[in-house]
Amino acid sequence: MNEDSSVMQMFKRGLQVSPEFRVGLTVTLILAAFAAVGRAAVPFLTQRVTDEGLLADGGVDVDTVVSYAVAGSVVLVIAAILAWQVRVRMVTAAEKGLATLRIRAFGKVHELSVLTQNEEQRGRYVSRVTGDVETMRDLMQWTGAAMIISALESTVVFMVMLAYSWQLSLLVLLAFLPMVGSLLWIQPRVRRAFQVVRSKMADLMGRTSEQIVGVATIRSYGVQQRMRDQLHGEIDDILAAERKASILASANFSSTVIGQSLATGLALIGGTMLAVRGELTVGTVVAFAFLVYMFAGPLMWIIEMLAEMQRAVVGWKRVLELVDQEVTVADPGDDGTPIPHGHGELSVEGVRLTYSDGPEVLKGVDLAVPAGRRIALVGQTGSGKTSLARLMSRFFDPTEGVVRVGGVDLREVPMRSLRRSVAVVPQEGFLFDGTVRSNLAYALPQASDEDLEHRALAAFESLGLDAWIAALPHGLDTPVGPRGELLSAGERQLVSIARAYLRDPDLLILDEATSAVDPATEVRISRALEGLMQGRTAVVIAHRLSTAERADVVAVMEQGELVEVGPHRELVAAGGIYASLYGAWVSQTRD
């Protein structure tokens, strides 16, 4: 498949994704055609003014000159109004189409599995949803409208030129042949150059986002200059790529300037020769020279805007690639089977998992957890605990095997039901910029402000956190800052726990929430977690084996396999892997 056919398919797909771009397009093109005809009438009126007014047999005919001048003014005003309407319609259609494209692209980001998202920098997704969509704005709103009007104007003007003199028209076409040749050679290279620019811009966006989030780490290690140099290097790469694309685009424009000069010269020379022979009038030669200018002017505008169009095409293609990216964790929607409320039993059957052609990280895991029981996942780093927990919350799907909650295969559960029945409390609680209240609202999106406040305060009381929330400067309306950074790590966890409690799930997935806090906060969080897990099925990734001691069952992972399962006391007495881990932990704790 060549590049041109690929671009045409991209345009076709783009109009399918955002049909608003083509709404009313036929009427817009008709208006643009009339606007072009109106502008093309000016040379015709000029010829009439010259031959019938200025060079009339009886001398200058003032009345004829005035009548044609008035007619020309009226035609130009009408053409301007039509062109304005074309632009308004293009802007309206473009904004609606871009809004749809943003919604589709942003929605796809949320549909992609965590595994898929981890394969690419988050900043690159931001670049596609924002920057790449923005590159299309000028094309769809202004450049596109101008190019349509210009193309129609050049077509209409050339038809008028043919009506005046086919010989001179052929000379004009001959003058523009070098431009056509350069256009065919340069445009694919311009497109590839802008692909490099957009790719490097996405890299820069990802790197910048990463450095902003990690600014504390950068400062703590004193590597600010190193990070600045890294960004400067990427900015220099973008500058070089932009310069290359601009040079290629400028070459096209230069060929158009040469073509216009050559065409005007040939038209004047050829027109003068025909006028001397009596085949053309003086007014016709003047009008034809004017027509050459009107023919070349829009072409120069089109060539100049082709670079912008190529930039927009590259951005459009990148957004469509995101929209069309395969969703590996599909939502069955209304065709699925909801998890029965109050049925939190969990079963893992023959589960295997491989990451992107890498080694197998889970190797035939089988596990069953009755409803209301608590299981601790234990094992060394890299043993597969987190991967197994993510499968239980369906952040991604197993390569083989089945994970069931309430007896239902998670792949058959609608996402709405899954997120209501299964809640995840990560090791570090993530909060959105806003207040404690606004973050709790994610658990109860349909609740009124009064209902949310009542249930939130009741939740904090049930979790033994009523004194803590009352001690905050503004209670539920206390600002938490970006990523919750106005609160301590422990306070963020408390809000996350309360948010999960409000969700009232049947199954809880907990990544040891007390592993990074001080002892006093650990006690508070532990008590809150006890309240959260009460009466619910809970899977806890246990970094501290004191958590495993309190679990009903302990599951020991090693190199992707489930090697031991049983109560804490039995596994310690068995003297196996868990006994060794527990003994080492007790020894370290005493030391």
C-alpha positions as CSV (number, residue, x, y, z in Angstrom):
1,M,0.0,0.0,0.0
2,N,1.5,3.4,-1.1
3,E,1.5,6.5,1.1
4,D,-1.3,8.2,-0.8
5,S,-3.7,5.4,-0.5
6,S,-2.8,5.1,3.2
7,V,-3.6,8.8,3.7
8,M,-6.9,8.4,1.8
9,Q,-7.8,5.4,4.1
10,M,-6.9,7.6,7.1
11,F,-9.2,10.3,5.9
12,K,-12.0,7.8,5.3
13,R,-11.5,6.3,8.8
14,G,-11.3,9.8,10.4
15,L,-14.7,10.8,8.9
16,Q,-16.2,7.6,10.2
17,V,-14.9,8.3,13.7
18,S,-15.9,12.0,13.6
19,P,-18.9,12.2,11.1
20,E,-19.5,15.8,12.2
21,F,-16.6,16.9,9.9
22,R,-18.8,16.1,6.8
23,V,-22.2,17.3,8.1
24,G,-23.4,19.9,5.7
25,L,-20.3,19.5,3.5
26,T,-22.2,19.5,0.3
27,V,-23.9,22.9,1.0
28,T,-20.5,24.3,2.1
29,L,-18.9,23.2,-1.2
30,I,-21.7,24.8,-3.2
31,L,-21.3,28.1,-1.3
32,A,-17.6,27.9,-1.8
33,A,-18.1,27.3,-5.5
34,F,-20.4,30.4,-5.8
35,A,-17.8,32.4,-3.9
36,A,-15.1,31.3,-6.3
37,V,-17.3,32.2,-9.3
38,G,-17.9,35.6,-7.8
39,R,-14.2,36.3,-7.5
40,A,-13.5,34.9,-11.0
41,A,-16.0,37.4,-12.4
42,V,-13.7,40.3,-11.6
43,P,-11.3,39.8,-14.5
44,F,-14.3,39.4,-16.9
45,L,-15.6,42.8,-15.7
46,T,-12.1,44.3,-16.0
47,Q,-12.0,43.2,-19.6
48,R,-15.4,44.8,-20.3
49,V,-14.4,48.0,-18.6
50,T,-11.2,48.2,-20.7
51,D,-12.7,47.3,-24.1
52,E,-16.1,48.8,-23.8
53,G,-15.4,51.7,-21.4
54,L,-11.9,52.9,-21.4
55,L,-11.1,52.0,-25.1
56,A,-14.6,52.7,-26.5
57,D,-14.7,54.0,-30.1
58,G,-16.1,57.3,-29.1
59,G,-13.7,57.8,-26.2
60,V,-14.1,56.8,-22.5
61,D,-17.6,55.7,-21.7
62,V,-18.0,56.8,-18.1
63,D,-21.5,55.3,-17.7
64,T,-20.2,51.9,-18.8
65,V,-17.2,52.1,-16.5
66,V,-19.3,53.0,-13.5
67,S,-22.0,50.4,-14.2
68,Y,-19.3,47.6,-14.5
69,A,-17.5,49.0,-11.4
70,V,-20.8,48.9,-9.4
71,A,-21.5,45.4,-10.6
72,G,-18.0,44.2,-9.7
73,S,-18.4,45.7,-6.2
74,V,-21.7,43.9,-5.7
75,V,-20.2,40.6,-6.9
76,L,-17.2,41.0,-4.6
77,V,-19.4,41.7,-1.6
78,I,-21.6,38.7,-2.3
79,A,-18.5,36.5,-2.8
80,A,-17.1,37.8,0.5
81,I,-20.4,37.0,2.3
82,L,-20.4,33.5,0.8
83,A,-16.8,32.9,1.8
84,W,-17.6,34.1,5.4
85,Q,-20.5,31.6,5.5
86,V,-18.2,28.8,4.3
87,R,-15.7,29.6,7.1
88,V,-18.5,29.7,9.7
89,R,-19.8,26.3,8.6
90,M,-16.3,24.9,8.6
91,V,-15.5,26.1,12.1
92,T,-18.8,24.8,13.5
93,A,-18.3,21.4,11.9
94,A,-14.7,21.3,12.9
95,E,-15.4,22.0,16.6
96,K,-18.0,19.3,16.8
97,G,-15.8,16.8,15.0
98,L,-12.8,17.6,17.2
99,A,-15.0,17.3,20.3
100,T,-16.1,13.9,19.2
101,L,-12.5,12.9,18.5
102,R,-11.3,14.0,21.9
103,I,-14.1,12.1,23.6
104,R,-13.4,8.9,21.6
105,A,-9.6,9.2,22.2
106,F,-10.0,9.9,26.0
107,G,-12.5,7.2,26.3
108,K,-10.2,4.7,24.7
109,V,-7.4,5.6,27.2
110,H,-9.8,4.4,30.0
111,E,-10.7,1.3,28.0
112,L,-7.1,0.1,27.6
113,S,-5.9,-2.3,30.2
114,V,-3.3,-1.4,32.8
115,L,-0.9,-3.7,31.1
116,T,-1.3,-1.9,27.7
117,Q,-0.9,1.5,29.4
118,N,2.2,0.4,31.2
119,E,3.9,-0.2,27.8
120,E,3.8,3.5,26.9
121,Q,4.6,6.7,28.8
122,R,1.5,8.4,30.1
123,G,2.6,11.7,28.6
124,R,2.4,10.1,25.1
125,Y,-1.3,9.5,25.7
126,V,-1.7,13.1,26.9
127,S,0.1,14.2,23.7
128,R,-2.3,12.3,21.5
129,V,-5.5,13.5,23.2
130,T,-4.4,17.1,23.4
131,G,-1.5,18.1,21.2
132,D,-2.2,15.9,18.2
133,V,-5.9,16.9,18.2
134,E,-4.9,20.5,18.4
135,T,-2.8,20.2,15.3
136,M,-6.0,19.5,13.4
137,R,-7.8,22.6,14.6
138,D,-6.4,25.1,12.1
139,L,-6.8,22.7,9.2
140,M,-10.4,21.9,9.9
141,Q,-11.4,25.4,10.9
142,W,-9.5,27.9,8.7
143,T,-6.8,26.3,6.5
144,G,-9.2,23.6,5.2
145,A,-11.8,26.2,4.3
146,A,-9.2,28.4,2.6
147,M,-7.8,25.5,0.7
148,I,-11.3,24.5,-0.5
149,I,-12.2,28.0,-1.6
150,S,-8.7,28.4,-3.2
151,A,-8.9,25.1,-5.1
152,L,-12.4,25.9,-6.4
153,E,-11.3,29.5,-7.3
154,S,-8.3,28.2,-9.3
155,T,-10.5,25.7,-11.1
156,V,-13.1,28.3,-12.0
157,V,-10.4,30.8,-13.0
158,F,-8.7,28.3,-15.3
159,M,-12.0,27.5,-17.0
160,V,-12.4,31.3,-17.7
161,M,-8.8,31.3,-19.0
162,L,-9.7,28.5,-21.4
163,A,-12.7,30.5,-22.6
164,Y,-10.4,33.4,-23.4
165,S,-7.5,31.6,-25.0
166,W,-6.7,27.9,-24.9
167,Q,-3.2,28.7,-26.2
168,L,-2.3,31.0,-23.4
169,S,-3.9,28.6,-20.9
170,L,-1.5,25.8,-22.1
171,L,1.5,28.1,-21.6
172,V,0.4,28.8,-18.1
173,L,0.1,25.1,-17.3
174,L,3.5,24.5,-18.8
175,A,5.0,27.1,-16.5
176,F,3.6,25.2,-13.5
177,L,4.9,21.8,-14.4
178,P,8.0,22.1,-12.3
179,M,5.8,22.9,-9.3
180,V,3.8,19.7,-9.9
181,G,7.0,17.6,-10.1
182,S,8.4,19.1,-6.9
183,L,5.1,18.6,-5.2
184,L,4.9,14.9,-6.0
185,W,8.5,14.4,-4.8
186,I,8.5,16.6,-1.7
187,Q,5.1,16.0,0.0
188,P,5.7,12.4,1.1
189,R,9.0,13.6,2.6
190,V,7.2,16.5,4.4
191,R,4.7,14.0,5.8
192,R,7.4,11.7,7.1
193,A,9.3,14.7,8.5
194,F,6.3,15.8,10.5
195,Q,5.7,12.2,11.7
196,V,9.2,12.5,13.3
197,V,8.3,15.9,14.8
198,R,5.1,14.6,16.4
199,S,6.8,11.5,17.7
200,K,9.5,13.5,19.3
201,M,6.9,15.9,20.7
202,A,5.2,13.0,22.4
203,D,8.5,11.8,23.8
204,L,9.1,15.3,25.2
205,M,5.6,15.4,26.7
206,G,6.2,12.0,28.4
207,R,9.6,13.1,29.7
208,T,8.3,16.4,31.0
209,S,5.4,14.8,32.7
210,E,7.7,12.2,34.3
211,Q,10.1,14.9,35.6
212,I,7.3,17.1,37.0
213,V,5.9,14.1,38.9
214,G,9.3,13.0,40.1
215,V,10.6,16.5,41.0
216,A,11.2,15.6,44.6
217,T,13.3,12.6,43.7
218,I,15.3,14.7,41.2
219,R,16.0,17.3,43.8
220,S,16.9,14.8,46.5
221,Y,19.6,13.2,44.3
222,G,20.8,16.6,43.0
223,V,20.4,15.7,39.3
224,Q,18.5,18.8,38.2
225,Q,21.2,19.7,35.6
226,R,21.3,16.2,34.2
227,M,17.5,16.3,33.8
228,R,17.6,19.7,32.2
229,D,20.3,18.6,29.8
230,Q,18.2,15.6,28.9
231,L,15.2,17.8,28.1
232,H,17.4,20.3,26.2
233,G,18.7,17.4,24.1
234,E,15.1,16.4,23.2
235,I,14.1,20.0,22.5
236,D,17.1,20.3,20.1
237,D,16.0,17.1,18.4
238,I,12.6,18.6,17.8
239,L,14.1,21.8,16.5
240,A,16.2,19.9,14.0
241,A,13.2,17.9,12.9
242,E,11.0,21.0,12.6
243,R,13.8,22.8,10.6
244,K,14.0,19.8,8.2
245,A,10.2,19.8,7.6
246,S,10.1,23.6,7.2
247,I,13.0,23.5,4.6
248,L,11.1,20.8,2.6
249,A,7.9,22.8,2.8
250,S,9.6,26.0,1.7
251,A,11.0,24.3,-1.4
252,N,7.5,23.7,-2.6
253,F,6.5,27.3,-2.0
254,S,9.6,28.5,-3.9
255,S,8.6,26.4,-7.0
256,T,5.2,28.0,-6.9
257,V,6.7,31.5,-6.9
258,I,8.8,30.6,-9.9
259,G,5.8,29.1,-11.6
260,Q,3.7,32.3,-11.1
261,S,6.5,34.6,-12.4
262,L,7.1,32.4,-15.4
263,A,3.4,32.0,-16.1
264,T,2.7,35.7,-15.9
265,G,5.7,36.5,-18.2
266,L,4.6,33.9,-20.8
267,A,1.0,35.1,-20.7
268,L,2.0,38.7,-21.3
269,I,4.4,37.8,-24.1
270,G,2.0,35.4,-25.8
271,G,-1.0,37.7,-25.2
272,T,0.8,40.6,-26.7
273,M,1.7,38.6,-29.8
274,L,-1.9,37.5,-30.2
275,A,-3.2,41.0,-29.7
276,V,-0.8,42.3,-32.4
277,R,-2.2,39.7,-34.7
278,G,-5.7,40.9,-33.8
279,E,-6.8,37.6,-32.2
280,L,-7.2,39.2,-28.7
281,T,-8.3,42.6,-27.5
282,V,-6.2,44.8,-25.2
283,G,-8.8,44.2,-22.5
284,T,-8.6,40.5,-22.9
285,V,-4.8,40.5,-22.5
286,V,-5.2,42.6,-19.3
287,A,-7.9,40.3,-18.0
288,F,-5.8,37.3,-18.8
289,A,-2.9,38.6,-16.9
290,F,-5.2,39.3,-14.0
291,L,-6.5,35.7,-14.3
292,V,-3.0,34.3,-14.2
293,Y,-2.5,36.1,-10.9
294,M,-5.8,34.8,-9.6
295,F,-4.9,31.3,-10.7
296,A,-1.5,31.3,-9.2
297,G,-2.4,33.1,-5.9
298,P,-4.7,30.4,-4.6
299,L,-2.2,27.7,-5.7
300,M,0.6,29.5,-3.7
301,W,-1.7,29.6,-0.7
302,I,-2.5,25.9,-1.1
303,I,1.1,24.9,-1.4
304,E,2.0,27.1,1.7
305,M,-0.8,25.4,3.7
306,L,0.1,21.9,2.5
307,A,2.8,21.8,5.2
308,E,0.2,22.6,7.9
309,M,-2.0,20.0,6.4
310,Q,0.7,17.4,6.5
311,R,1.3,18.3,10.2
312,A,-2.5,17.9,10.8
313,V,-2.6,14.6,8.9
314,V,0.1,13.2,11.0
315,G,-1.7,14.3,14.2
316,W,-5.0,12.9,13.0
317,K,-3.3,9.6,12.2
318,R,-1.8,9.3,15.6
319,V,-5.1,10.0,17.3
320,L,-6.9,7.5,15.1
321,E,-4.2,4.9,16.0
322,L,-5.2,5.4,19.6
323,V,-8.9,5.3,18.9
324,D,-8.4,2.0,16.9
325,Q,-6.1,0.4,19.4
326,E,-7.2,-3.0,20.4
327,V,-8.9,-3.3,23.7
328,T,-7.6,-6.4,25.4
329,V,-10.0,-6.1,28.4
330,A,-13.4,-5.8,26.7
331,D,-16.5,-4.7,28.5
332,P,-19.4,-7.1,27.8
333,G,-21.8,-4.3,28.7
334,D,-25.5,-5.2,28.9
335,D,-24.8,-8.6,27.4
336,G,-22.7,-9.6,30.5
337,T,-23.6,-11.3,33.8
338,P,-23.4,-9.0,36.9
339,I,-21.8,-10.3,40.1
340,P,-24.6,-11.1,42.5
341,H,-24.5,-8.7,45.4
342,G,-23.3,-10.3,48.6
343,H,-21.5,-13.1,46.8
344,G,-17.8,-12.4,47.2
345,E,-16.4,-15.9,46.8
346,L,-13.3,-15.9,44.7
347,S,-11.8,-18.7,42.6
348,V,-8.7,-18.8,40.4
349,E,-8.6,-21.7,38.0
350,G,-5.5,-22.7,36.0
351,V,-4.4,-19.1,35.6
352,R,-1.3,-18.4,33.5
353,L,0.0,-14.9,32.5
354,T,2.6,-13.7,30.1
355,Y,3.6,-10.0,29.6
356,S,4.1,-9.0,26.0
357,D,6.1,-12.0,24.7
358,G,8.1,-12.0,27.9
359,P,8.6,-14.9,30.4
360,E,5.6,-16.5,32.0
361,V,4.9,-14.7,35.3
362,L,2.1,-16.9,36.5
363,K,2.2,-20.6,36.0
364,G,-1.1,-22.5,36.4
365,V,-2.3,-20.9,39.7
366,D,-5.4,-22.5,41.4
367,L,-6.9,-20.8,44.4
368,A,-10.3,-20.7,46.1
369,V,-11.4,-18.1,48.8
370,P,-14.9,-18.5,50.3
371,A,-17.1,-15.5,50.8
372,G,-16.2,-13.4,53.8
373,R,-12.8,-15.0,54.3
374,R,-9.5,-13.2,54.3
375,I,-6.4,-14.4,52.4
376,A,-2.9,-13.1,52.5
377,L,-0.6,-13.3,49.4
378,V,3.0,-13.8,50.5
379,G,6.2,-14.1,48.6
380,Q,9.4,-12.5,47.7
381,T,9.6,-9.6,45.2
382,G,8.8,-10.8,41.7
383,S,7.0,-13.9,42.8
384,G,3.7,-12.9,41.1
385,K,1.6,-11.5,44.0
386,T,0.8,-8.2,42.4
387,S,0.1,-9.8,39.0
388,L,-2.3,-12.2,40.5
389,A,-4.1,-9.4,42.5
390,R,-4.4,-7.4,39.3
391,L,-6.1,-10.3,37.6
392,M,-8.6,-10.5,40.4
393,S,-9.5,-6.9,39.9
394,R,-9.4,-7.4,36.1
395,F,-6.9,-4.7,35.3
396,F,-5.9,-7.2,32.6
397,D,-6.9,-10.7,31.7
398,P,-5.0,-14.0,32.1
399,T,-3.3,-15.6,29.1
400,E,-4.9,-18.8,30.1
401,G,-7.4,-19.8,32.8
402,V,-10.3,-18.2,34.6
403,V,-10.8,-15.8,37.5
404,R,-14.3,-15.9,39.0
405,V,-16.1,-13.7,41.6
406,G,-19.5,-14.8,42.9
407,G,-19.2,-17.7,40.5
408,V,-19.0,-15.5,37.4
409,D,-16.1,-15.3,35.0
410,L,-14.7,-11.8,35.3
411,R,-14.6,-11.5,31.5
412,E,-18.4,-11.9,31.4
413,V,-19.0,-9.2,34.1
414,P,-20.0,-5.7,32.9
415,M,-17.4,-3.2,34.1
416,R,-20.0,-1.2,36.0
417,S,-20.9,-4.3,38.1
418,L,-17.2,-5.3,38.5
419,R,-16.2,-1.9,39.9
420,R,-19.2,-1.9,42.3
421,S,-18.4,-5.4,43.5
422,V,-14.6,-5.3,43.6
423,A,-12.6,-2.5,45.2
424,V,-8.8,-1.9,45.2
425,V,-6.9,-0.1,47.9
426,P,-3.3,0.3,46.6
427,Q,-0.1,0.6,48.6
428,E,-0.1,4.4,48.1
429,G,-3.5,6.0,48.0
430,F,-4.1,8.2,44.9
431,L,-6.2,11.3,45.3
432,F,-7.4,13.7,42.7
433,D,-6.9,17.4,43.1
434,G,-9.8,18.8,45.0
435,T,-11.2,18.1,48.5
436,V,-11.7,15.1,50.7
437,R,-15.4,15.3,49.8
438,S,-14.8,15.4,46.0
439,N,-12.5,12.4,46.3
440,L,-15.1,10.4,48.3
441,A,-17.7,11.3,45.6
442,Y,-16.0,8.9,43.2
443,A,-17.4,6.1,45.2
444,L,-21.0,7.5,45.1
445,P,-21.2,9.5,41.8
446,Q,-25.0,9.6,41.9
447,A,-25.4,10.8,45.5
448,S,-26.5,14.3,46.4
449,D,-24.2,16.6,48.4
450,E,-26.3,16.0,51.5
451,D,-26.5,12.3,51.1
452,L,-22.7,12.1,50.4
453,E,-21.9,14.1,53.5
454,H,-24.2,12.0,55.7
455,R,-22.8,8.7,54.4
456,A,-19.2,9.9,54.4
457,L,-19.3,10.9,58.1
458,A,-21.0,7.6,59.0
459,A,-18.3,5.8,57.1
460,F,-15.5,7.6,59.0
461,E,-17.3,6.9,62.3
462,S,-17.6,3.1,61.4
463,L,-13.9,3.0,60.6
464,G,-13.0,4.8,63.8
465,L,-11.8,7.8,61.9
466,D,-14.4,10.4,63.0
467,A,-11.9,12.1,65.3
468,W,-9.4,12.3,62.5
469,I,-11.8,13.9,59.9
470,A,-13.1,16.3,62.5
471,A,-9.5,17.4,63.2
472,L,-8.8,18.4,59.6
473,P,-8.8,22.2,59.0
474,H,-12.0,22.1,57.0
475,G,-13.4,18.7,57.6
476,L,-14.7,17.0,54.4
477,D,-13.9,20.2,52.5
478,T,-10.2,20.1,53.3
479,P,-8.1,20.6,50.1
480,V,-5.9,17.6,49.2
481,G,-3.9,19.1,46.4
482,P,-2.6,17.5,43.2
483,R,-2.2,13.7,43.8
484,G,-3.3,14.4,47.4
485,E,0.1,15.8,48.2
486,L,-1.3,18.3,50.8
487,L,-2.0,15.3,53.0
488,S,0.5,12.9,54.4
489,A,0.9,9.4,53.0
490,G,-1.1,8.0,55.9
491,E,-3.9,10.5,55.5
492,R,-4.2,9.7,51.8
493,Q,-4.6,6.1,52.8
494,L,-7.3,6.9,55.2
495,V,-9.3,8.7,52.5
496,S,-8.7,5.8,50.1
497,I,-10.0,3.4,52.7
498,A,-13.1,5.5,53.4
499,R,-13.7,5.7,49.6
500,A,-13.6,2.0,49.3
501,Y,-15.9,1.6,52.3
502,L,-18.5,3.8,50.7
503,R,-18.4,1.7,47.6
504,D,-19.5,-1.3,49.7
505,P,-17.8,-3.9,47.7
506,D,-18.0,-7.7,48.1
507,L,-14.4,-8.3,47.3
508,L,-11.4,-6.2,48.5
509,I,-8.0,-6.3,47.0
510,L,-5.5,-4.6,49.4
511,D,-1.8,-3.9,48.6
512,E,-0.3,-3.7,52.1
513,A,-1.5,-0.2,53.0
514,T,0.6,0.3,56.1
515,S,4.1,-0.5,54.7
516,A,5.2,3.2,54.3
517,V,3.9,5.0,57.3
518,D,4.9,5.6,60.9
519,P,3.9,3.2,63.7
520,A,1.1,5.5,65.1
521,T,-0.4,6.0,61.7
522,E,0.0,2.2,61.0
523,V,-2.2,1.5,64.0
524,R,-4.9,3.9,62.8
525,I,-4.8,2.5,59.2
526,S,-4.8,-1.1,60.5
527,R,-7.9,-0.4,62.6
528,A,-9.6,1.3,59.6
529,L,-8.7,-1.7,57.4
530,E,-10.2,-4.1,59.9
531,G,-13.5,-2.2,59.7
532,L,-13.3,-2.1,55.9
533,M,-12.7,-5.9,55.7
534,Q,-15.3,-6.8,58.2
535,G,-17.8,-9.3,56.5
536,R,-16.1,-9.0,53.1
537,T,-13.9,-11.3,51.1
538,A,-10.4,-9.8,51.2
539,V,-7.2,-10.5,49.3
540,V,-4.2,-8.8,51.0
541,I,-0.7,-8.5,49.4
542,A,1.2,-8.9,52.7
543,H,4.6,-7.2,52.8
544,R,4.6,-7.4,56.6
545,L,3.9,-10.9,57.9
546,S,2.0,-9.5,60.9
547,T,-0.8,-9.1,58.3
548,A,-0.5,-12.7,57.3
549,E,-0.8,-13.7,60.9
550,R,-4.3,-12.2,61.1
551,A,-5.5,-13.7,57.8
552,D,-7.7,-16.8,57.6
553,V,-5.5,-18.3,54.9
554,V,-2.0,-17.6,53.7
555,A,-1.1,-18.3,50.0
556,V,2.7,-18.4,49.3
557,M,3.9,-17.4,45.8
558,E,7.3,-18.3,44.4
559,Q,8.4,-17.7,40.8
560,G,4.8,-17.4,39.6
561,E,3.6,-20.6,41.3
562,L,1.4,-21.1,44.3
563,V,3.6,-23.3,46.5
564,E,1.8,-23.3,49.9
565,V,-1.7,-22.6,51.0
566,G,-3.1,-22.9,54.6
567,P,-3.6,-21.1,57.9
568,H,-0.6,-19.2,59.4
569,R,-0.1,-21.7,62.3
570,E,-0.1,-24.8,60.0
571,L,2.3,-23.3,57.5
572,V,4.7,-22.3,60.3
573,A,4.5,-25.7,61.8
574,A,5.1,-27.4,58.4
575,G,8.6,-25.8,58.2
576,G,8.4,-25.0,54.5
577,I,8.9,-21.8,52.6
578,Y,6.5,-19.7,54.6
579,A,8.1,-20.9,57.9
580,S,11.5,-19.7,56.5
581,L,10.0,-16.3,55.5
582,Y,8.3,-15.9,58.8
583,G,11.4,-16.9,60.8
584,A,13.5,-14.3,58.9
585,W,10.8,-11.6,59.4
586,V,10.6,-12.3,63.1
587,S,14.4,-12.2,63.5
588,Q,14.6,-8.9,61.7
589,T,11.7,-7.5,63.7
590,R,13.4,-8.4,67.0
591,D,16.7,-7.0,65.8
